[in-house]
């Protein structure tokens, strides 16, 4: 089972890539530029969406809760 962690959310929030996205690539959760997504990869969340929902400063609790939401959405 693929699990998104609070650390994954924090890495997305701090990424300086162009249009970063949290994605599942070959069963592994990674942060990559959206342009690098390939067929079969699953985009979970963009940095823009993350900032829109949680703001610029993300607490540990917010990161954990958001990670749980993303994990649930991916496994449904």
N, C-alpha and C positions, 0 to 999 in steps of 0.2 A: 504494500500500500504506500502510495506517495503522500508524504506529509509536508506541508508548508510550515516552516518555523518562524518564530518572531525574528530571528536573525535574518532570514530570507527577506522579510518585510523591511527591516532596517537597511539591508544592502540595497534594495530597490530604492528606498527613500534617499539614500546618499549617492546613488550612481550618477556619474557624470557622462555616461554614454548618451548618444543622440537617441532620443525617444526610447528609453529603456523599458523593458517589459519583464515581468516575472513569468517564467514559462517552464513547462515540463518538456525537457528534451531527452529522449532516450531513457525515460523513467527517472530523471534527475531534475530537481528544481534548481533553476539557474536564472541569473539576470543577464540579459543580452539586449543589444539594440534590436528594436522591432524589425528592422530591415533584414536581420539575419534569421528570422523565423523561416522554417522550412515546412513542407507538407508533412503532416504527422506530428508536428510540435503543437503543444497546447498553450496558448497565451492565457495566463491567469489574471493578470492585472498590469496596467500601465502605471508608470510613475505619476502621470497626470491625474489618473483616477484616484490613486492613493492620496495625493496631496489635496485633491478636491474633497475627499471624504474625511481625512484626518488632519489636514493642515500641514504646515511646514515642520512643526515640532511633534514628534511621535513619542509618547511615553511607552514604557515597557509593557504596561497592561494593554494599551491600545494595539501595540504590535502583536501581542499574544492573541488578543481577541480577533484581530483582522486575519492573522494566520489561520486561526481555527475556522473562520468563515470561508476562506479560500480553500482550505483542505476539504471542508464539507461540500462546497460547490463542485470541486474536482471529482470527488468520489461518488457523487449522486448519479 
